[in-house]
Amino acid sequence: MRNYEMLTILDAGTDNQTEEIQKIEELVKSLGGTLSKTDVWGKRTLAYPIRKKTEGFYVLFTFELEPAQTFELRRVLGLRQNVYRQLVIVLDD
C-alpha cells in the first residue's frame, strides 16, 4: 500500500457537496484503501472555466491504496458529473 493525496474539484453549484465527498470516501474504501484525512477547502475561483463554470469546490483526500487501484479510482471519478477534475499524487514515505 502506498500513501496518496488526491485533490478534487467538485461542482460548486450543487447543494450536496458533503454527499459527494462521502461517495468518494466510500469509493476509496471499496477499492481496499484506508482514508487518513479529508480536508475541505471550500468554494474557490477556478483559474480557467471548466464546463462554463468559474467556481469549484475543492477537497483534499489523504489515503493509502494499492497502486493498481488508482487507475480504477481515476476512471470512476472521471465518470461522475459533479467531479470536474482530480489529481492523485504519490506521497513520499
C-alpha positions in Angstrom: 0.0 0.0 0.0 1.2 3.5 -0.8 0.3 6.9 0.6 -1.6 9.2 -1.8 -3.1 12.7 -1.8 -5.9 13.5 -4.2 -7.2 17.0 -4.9 -10.6 17.0 -6.4 -12.6 19.9 -7.8 -16.4 19.4 -7.4 -19.3 21.3 -8.9 -19.9 24.4 -6.6 -23.4 24.8 -7.9 -24.7 21.6 -6.2 -26.2 21.7 -2.7 -24.9 18.3 -1.7 -21.1 18.6 -1.6 -21.0 16.6 1.6 -22.9 13.7 -0.1 -20.4 13.7 -3.0 -17.5 13.8 -0.5 -18.9 10.8 1.3 -19.3 8.9 -2.0 -15.7 9.5 -2.9 -14.6 8.3 0.6 -16.8 5.2 0.2 -15.2 4.6 -3.3 -11.7 4.7 -1.8 -12.7 2.2 1.0 -14.4 -0.1 -1.5 -11.2 -0.3 -3.5 -9.4 -1.5 -0.4 -7.9 1.8 0.7 -7.9 3.5 4.1 -8.6 7.2 4.5 -6.3 9.2 6.7 -7.7 12.7 6.3 -10.3 14.7 4.3 -9.6 18.4 4.2 -12.4 20.5 2.8 -11.0 23.7 1.3 -14.4 25.1 0.2 -15.5 27.1 -2.8 -12.8 28.9 -4.8 -12.5 30.7 -8.1 -11.1 28.5 -10.9 -8.0 29.6 -12.9 -10.0 28.9 -16.1 -13.6 28.0 -16.8 -14.4 24.3 -16.6 -17.8 23.3 -18.2 -18.6 27.0 -18.4 -18.3 27.4 -14.6 -15.9 29.8 -12.9 -16.1 28.4 -9.3 -15.3 25.0 -7.9 -15.5 23.2 -4.5 -12.0 21.9 -3.5 -11.5 18.8 -1.3 -8.1 17.2 -0.5 -8.1 13.5 0.4 -5.2 11.7 2.0 -5.3 7.9 1.9 -3.5 4.6 1.4 -4.2 2.4 -1.6 -2.7 -0.3 -3.8 -1.0 1.3 -6.8 -3.1 -0.8 -9.3 -6.3 0.5 -7.8 -5.5 4.2 -8.6 -6.4 3.6 -12.2 -9.9 2.4 -11.2 -10.3 5.4 -8.8 -9.5 7.8 -11.6 -11.8 6.0 -14.0 -14.8 6.1 -11.7 -14.2 9.7 -10.7 -13.9 10.7 -14.4 -17.4 9.3 -15.0 -19.1 11.4 -12.2 -20.9 14.5 -13.3 -20.1 16.5 -10.2 -16.4 15.9 -10.3 -14.7 18.4 -12.6 -11.1 17.4 -12.0 -9.0 15.1 -9.8 -5.2 14.8 -9.3 -3.7 11.8 -7.5 -0.2 12.3 -6.1 2.1 9.7 -4.5 3.4 10.9 -1.1 7.0 10.2 -0.1 7.4 7.9 2.9 
